[in-house]
């Protein structure tokens, strides 16, 4: 198990942190309509913090929406799988 976690960090997490620190994503504009879903009980990504971080989303994304699910935290698909499915299906129906 620990070997898998190390491989994940070396192969995905650390390279992504490097891209974030370098500012690679500041030069990109998200084109497809995108829904970001967070759990309301996710402490690092509380609703207030997420809204503050993404307050200038119009500079970086064409169509951007946030959703927050009650009684869920960071691993929202485990905490509230049906709520995530409902949000995704509603989003796809709305966006066509």
Secondary structure, 3 states (H helix, E strand, C coil): CHHHHHHHHHHHHHHHHHHHHHCHHHHCCECCCEEEEEECCCCCCCHHHHHHHCCCHHHCECCEEEEEECCCCCCHHHHCHHHHHHHHHHHHHHHC
